[in-house]
Amino acid sequence: MRILLAEDDVSQAESIKSWLEMDGYSVDWVERGDHAILALEQHQYDCLLLDRGLPKSSGDEILKALRAKQSDAPVIFITARDSITDRVDGLDLGANDYLVKPFSLEELSARVRS
């Protein structure tokens, strides 16, 4: 399974990437939203992990563009935005799941598997 990880926090991204690679996944990591859009144009992903607060194009914008292209690729928001309104808005945008930081890597793996 190939995963796109769009996360601008380097330390967190490195931890997530390493963890998922130990689980046997191939992970492409980008730090900016515009780079995520470019990666999506060049590659096919089985799952996307999107931070909502990315520079140069938010996770929300990326998800909207993805769904506008009729893509049904699973998307998990990984974000510090933790209010009920944030969660509902993220799911209503078309995210399949929503994880609030900080989260356990074991839980992330379970959600990716599902």
N, C-alpha and C positions, 0 to 999 in steps of 0.2 A: 504494500500500500504506500502510495506517495502522498505526503502531506505538505501543504504550504503553511508555514508559520510566519505570520506578520506581527512582529513585536518589536517595539523600539527600545525596550529596556534590555540592554546587552546581557547583563547577568542572568536575568530571568529567562531570556531566550536561549542562552547557552545551556542552562539547566534543563529546560523543556526539550530542546533538541537532543541533548545527550540521552536523556531518559527515554524518549521515544525511539531513538536509534537502538538503544539496548533492548527495547521491545521488538525490534526487527523492522521498524518502519524506515522508509527513506524520507528525510525531512529537508526541504528547501526553506531557508530562513531569509527574510527580508526585514529591514528596519523602517521602511517608509511605505506609505500607501501607494504612491505612484509606482514603486518597484513591484508591489504585489500585483497591480493591474498589468504591468508588463509581463510578469511571470505567468499570470493566468492566460495571457494571449499566446504565450510560447509553449506552455506545457499543460497536460491534463492532470488534475489532482483528484484524489479520492476523498480528501477531507481538507478543510481549511480551518485554521485556528487564527482568528482575527482579534487583535486589540482594537477597541473602539476609538481610542485616542491616538491614532497614528499621525505623524506629520505628513504633509503633502497629499493627503487624501485619507479621510477617516475610514475606519472599518465599516461604518454605516454606508458610506459612499461606495465602497468596494462591493458590499453585499447587494446594494440596490442595482449596481451595474451587472453583477453576476445573475441576479434573478431576472433582470430585464432581458437577458440573453437566453432565458428559459433554462438556465443551468439548475439542475437539482443536486449539485454537489453538496454534501453535508457541510454545514458551517457551525462552528462553535465559537461564540464570542468569549474571549478571555479578557477581563476588564476589571478595573477598580470601581466602576460605576455600579453601585450596589443597591440603589433604591428600588422599590417595587416598580415604580414608573419606568426606570431605566430597563429593568428586566423585561417588563411587558413590551415596551417599545422595541427592544432588540429582537424579541421573538416575533413581534408583529411585522418587523422588517423582513423576516424570512429566515432568521437564524434557527437552526435545529436544536441548539442547546445554548446555555449561558452559564459560564463559570465566573465567579467573583474572586478576584485576587485578595489575599493569597489563597491558593487552593493546593490540595495535595496532588502530587504527581500520580499517585495510585488512582485517585479519582479521575484525573484527566485521562489516563490510560483506559479506564473502564468506559468512559464516555466516548472515546474514540472507537473502541471496539463495538459499542452499541450502534 
